[in-house]
Amino acid sequence: MFGQPQGGGLFGAQPQPQGGGLFGGQPQQQPQGGGLFGGGGCGGFGGGAPQIRDPNTNQDAVVPNPPDDGISCLAWSPAQNVLAAGSWDKSVRIWEVSPSGIQAKVAYQHEAPVLCCNFSRDGQRVVSGGCDNKVKMKILATQQEQQIGQHDAPVKEVAVVDDMNMVISGSWDKTLRFWNCQQPTPVATLQLPERVYTMDVKYPLLVVGCADRHLLVYNLQNIQHNPAPYKSAQTALKMQTRTVCCFPDKTGYAVGSIEGRCSIAYVEDTSKNFAFKCHRSNEEIFAVNTIDFHPTMGTFATGGGDGTFVFWDKENRQRLKQFNSCNYPVIAGKFNAPGDLYAYAVSYDWSKGHEGNHPSLPKALLIHRVQEAEVKPKPSSNQRTRR
């Protein structure tokens, strides 16, 4: 798509990670540094400093050298266990995850906070966007980096669509733009009814969630001939859309909103649509910040402002497993390509405005080893009887 990368291996001639086991007998070491999570120190901010609690309540593997500010997005390489995270500290950081440990490999910068990142199918290229209005690409093997796109407002979502040899970006400037990485101007620009808040692609299905609950479904196979959305409506939820994720079989998508509710929607057979409440307590309702489907099981994970992540079975409409609260919001969560690892980010989610932010709040990136029983669908007793 962008030319073949050169160099020895994914990251060129860099050394392989050494050290103790990641998920074996030896526990993952806490990162060293000036504070609880390295980088920024904790405490020392006077009476206003909150008491910091450990976010690793599920005893998962801790990713070393996390960002210095809140984490905004996560992405796994489809080809290797390589993880990328974008942050409000203007960086995109990349780690290699192996049985022997997790090693920080590469980082690159934007000129403003990063809001989105994603990989190409071969895992050789990372694309990212952010509040500098730019779409950037990093070729991992050669360490080459270039700006491949530009918007008129922050770039909220970005995806590499290898089937089209395109990068698609969605922005708060109310456009989707298509880039071929060979020219500075977009190959195509689609006007949207509102700002892009979330987007997901599983070719040929593209789903875009915008402000004011607008949701647009595109068929990328036909988009050159018919750029109009295949379907356009408002979500079945009552409040602002926070996240969207396409089903692995591409027949529909899940939507999460700030009202602690998820919607399961099918593109064609809308009689199967339903919504359910989640990430709520008796006293408070929290945003659903992230949804991701398991690549083979068809089940999915949600993460919320209540600090929990939960695995669900949409076919049998039941919760499979709820994990311990991480004490702080779960911002993003992603399964790796084989589905045996679930990476999740714990940091401030801006739900209480800038007043709720504090330099000492955690910026933790954790990896959970997924057990098959946690994500395998469980037919209800009624269904077993019917069979």
DAKA-V652322 format. One record per residue. N is the residue number from 1. RES is the residue in one letter. PHI is phi in whole degrees, 0 to 359 (none if undefined). PSI is psi as a letter, one per 40 degrees, with the letter a starting at -180 (NA if undefined). OMEGA is omega as a letter, one per 30 degrees, with the letter a starting at -180 (none if undefined). Layout:
# DAKA-V652322
N,RES,PHI,PSI,OMEGA  N,RES,PHI,PSI,OMEGA
This chain:
# DAKA-V652322
1,M,none,d,a  2,F,241,f,a  3,G,90,i,a  4,Q,281,h,l  5,P,289,i,l  6,Q,256,i,l  7,G,113,i,a  8,G,275,g,l  9,G,89,a,a  10,L,299,d,a  11,F,249,f,a  12,G,74,a,a  13,A,267,f,a  14,Q,284,i,a  15,P,291,i,l  16,Q,284,i,a  17,P,294,i,l  18,Q,247,i,l  19,G,118,a,a  20,G,288,i,a  21,G,289,i,l  22,L,281,d,a  23,F,242,e,a  24,G,271,a,a  25,G,291,d,a  26,Q,273,h,l  27,P,291,i,l  28,Q,294,h,a  29,Q,285,i,l  30,Q,290,i,l  31,P,296,i,l  32,Q,270,i,l  33,G,149,a,a  34,G,282,e,a  35,G,214,a,a  36,L,300,d,a  37,F,241,f,a  38,G,74,i,l  39,G,65,b,a  40,G,279,i,a  41,G,279,i,l  42,C,252,i,l  43,G,76,a,l  44,G,76,e,a  45,F,250,e,l  46,G,82,a,a  47,G,296,e,a  48,G,278,e,a  49,A,289,h,l  50,P,288,i,l  51,Q,285,h,a  52,I,268,h,l  53,R,251,i,a  54,D,290,h,l  55,P,282,e,a  56,N,274,g,a  57,T,280,e,l  58,N,255,e,l  59,Q,53,f,l  60,D,265,i,a  61,A,287,h,a  62,V,267,h,l  63,V,280,h,a  64,P,285,i,l  65,N,52,f,l  66,P,288,i,l  67,P,298,i,a  68,D,271,e,l  69,D,220,a,a  70,G,304,i,l  71,I,271,h,a  72,S,252,d,a  73,C,201,i,l  74,L,226,i,l  75,A,205,h,l  76,W,261,i,l  77,S,293,h,l  78,P,290,e,a  79,A,254,d,a  80,Q,218,i,l  81,N,278,g,l  82,V,238,h,a  83,L,243,h,l  84,A,241,i,l  85,A,222,h,l  86,G,257,i,a  87,S,218,i,l  88,W,290,e,l  89,D,277,e,l  90,K,79,e,a  91,S,251,i,l  92,V,245,h,a  93,R,245,i,a  94,I,228,h,l  95,W,237,i,l  96,E,256,h,a  97,V,251,h,a  98,S,223,i,l  99,P,302,d,a  100,S,271,e,l  101,G,151,a,l  102,I,245,h,a  103,Q,236,h,l  104,A,294,h,a  105,K,246,d,a  106,V,216,i,l  107,A,217,i,l  108,Y,218,i,a  109,Q,244,i,l  110,H,258,i,l  111,E,266,e,a  112,A,202,i,a  113,P,308,i,l  114,V,269,h,a  115,L,249,e,a  116,C,204,i,l  117,C,205,i,a  118,N,198,i,a  119,F,250,i,l  120,S,284,i,a  121,R,298,d,a  122,D,278,e,l  123,G,73,e,a  124,Q,272,e,a  125,R,230,h,l  126,V,247,h,l  127,V,244,i,a  128,S,207,i,l  129,G,213,i,a  130,G,190,a,a  131,C,282,e,l  132,D,273,e,l  133,N,68,e,a  134,K,251,i,l  135,V,252,h,a  136,K,241,i,l  137,M,228,h,l  138,K,240,h,l  139,I,268,h,a  140,L,291,d,a  141,A,293,d,a  142,T,258,e,a  143,Q,66,e,l  144,Q,289,i,a  145,E,217,h,l  146,Q,209,i,l  147,Q,275,h,a  148,I,247,e,a  149,G,201,i,a  150,Q,213,h,l  151,H,241,i,l  152,D,262,e,l  153,A,203,i,a  154,P,307,i,l  155,V,268,h,a  156,K,269,d,a  157,E,218,i,l  158,V,211,i,l  159,A,214,i,l  160,V,265,h,l  161,V,249,g,a  162,D,296,d,a  163,D,296,d,l  164,M,250,e,a  165,N,55,f,a  166,M,226,i,l  167,V,248,h,l  168,I,250,h,l  169,S,235,i,l  170,G,238,h,a  171,S,225,i,l  172,W,287,e,l  173,D,276,e,l  174,K,69,f,l  175,T,226,i,l  176,L,255,h,l  177,R,233,i,a  178,F,249,h,a  179,W,238,h,l  180,N,258,e,l  181,C,67,e,l  182,Q,250,e,a  183,Q,219,i,a  184,P,283,e,a  185,T,258,i,a  186,P,292,i,l  187,V,292,d,l  188,A,208,i,l  189,T,228,h,l  190,L,251,h,l  191,Q,280,h,a  192,L,244,i,a  193,P,289,d,a  194,E,204,a,l  195,R,295,i,l  196,V,282,h,l  197,Y,254,d,a  198,T,201,i,a  199,M,200,i,l  200,D,214,i,l  201,V,230,h,l  202,K,227,g,a  203,Y,312,h,g  204,P,267,e,a  205,L,274,h,l  206,L,236,h,l  207,V,238,h,a  208,V,236,h,l  209,G,255,h,a  210,C,244,i,l  211,A,301,i,a  212,D,59,f,l  213,R,66,e,l  214,H,294,h,l  215,L,223,h,a  216,L,237,h,l  217,V,245,h,l  218,Y,242,i,l  219,N,257,h,a  220,L,291,e,l  221,Q,292,d,a  222,N,252,e,a  223,I,291,d,l  224,Q,292,d,a  225,H,269,d,a  226,N,220,g,a  227,P,285,e,l  228,A,290,i,l  229,P,296,i,l  230,Y,295,d,l  231,K,218,i,l  232,S,213,h,a  233,A,198,a,l  234,Q,257,i,a  235,T,295,i,l  236,A,283,e,a  237,L,268,i,a  238,K,267,d,a  239,M,232,a,a  240,Q,304,h,l  241,T,288,h,a  242,R,248,d,a  243,T,205,i,l  244,V,220,i,l  245,C,213,h,l  246,C,285,i,l  247,F,296,i,l  248,P,301,d,l  249,D,273,e,l  250,K,68,e,l  251,T,272,e,a  252,G,183,a,a  253,Y,201,i,l  254,A,248,i,a  255,V,236,h,l  256,G,242,i,a  257,S,230,i,a  258,I,285,e,a  259,E,268,e,a  260,G,67,f,a  261,R,213,i,l  262,C,240,i,l  263,S,242,h,l  264,I,255,h,a  265,A,231,h,l  266,Y,257,i,a  267,V,293,d,a  268,E,257,d,a  269,D,273,g,a  270,T,288,e,l  271,S,293,e,a  272,K,270,e,a  273,N,294,i,l  274,F,201,i,l  275,A,226,i,l  276,F,212,i,l  277,K,274,i,l  278,C,199,i,l  279,H,52,f,l  280,R,228,i,l  281,S,243,a,l  282,N,295,d,a  283,E,256,d,a  284,E,218,i,l  285,I,246,h,a  286,F,242,i,l  287,A,288,i,l  288,V,273,h,a  289,N,274,d,a  290,T,207,i,l  291,I,225,h,l  292,D,212,h,l  293,F,271,i,l  294,H,294,h,a  295,P,292,d,a  296,T,240,d,a  297,M,276,d,a  298,G,80,e,l  299,T,277,i,a  300,F,212,i,l  301,A,243,i,l  302,T,239,i,l  303,G,228,i,a  304,G,221,i,l  305,G,293,e,l  306,D,279,e,l  307,G,88,e,l  308,T,252,i,l  309,F,235,i,a  310,V,225,h,l  311,F,259,h,a  312,W,231,i,l  313,D,241,h,a  314,K,286,d,a  315,E,294,d,a  316,N,258,e,l  317,R,52,f,l  318,Q,214,i,l  319,R,277,h,l  320,L,270,d,l  321,K,201,h,l  322,Q,249,h,a  323,F,266,i,l  324,N,298,i,l  325,S,296,h,l  326,C,274,e,l  327,N,76,e,l  328,Y,218,i,a  329,P,301,i,l  330,V,272,h,a  331,I,274,d,a  332,A,212,i,l  333,G,208,h,a  334,K,217,h,l  335,F,280,i,l  336,N,284,i,a  337,A,299,d,l  338,P,287,e,l  339,G,85,e,a  340,D,262,e,l  341,L,229,i,l  342,Y,234,h,l  343,A,267,h,l  344,Y,217,i,a  345,A,249,h,l  346,V,239,h,l  347,S,194,a,a  348,Y,295,h,a  349,D,250,e,l  350,W,66,e,a  351,S,290,e,l  352,K,249,f,l  353,G,73,a,a  354,H,293,d,l  355,E,295,d,a  356,G,276,e,l  357,N,277,i,l  358,H,207,h,a  359,P,303,d,a  360,S,272,e,a  361,L,296,i,a  362,P,298,i,l  363,K,229,g,a  364,A,257,i,l  365,L,237,h,a  366,L,231,i,l  367,I,233,h,l  368,H,261,h,l  369,R,279,h,a  370,V,279,h,l  371,Q,269,i,a  372,E,303,d,a  373,A,296,d,a  374,E,285,d,a  375,V,239,e,a  376,K,284,h,l  377,P,301,i,l  378,K,236,h,l  379,P,301,i,l  380,S,290,i,a  381,S,298,d,l  382,N,297,d,a  383,Q,291,d,l  384,R,297,d,l  385,T,294,d,a  386,R,297,d,a  387,R,289,NA,none
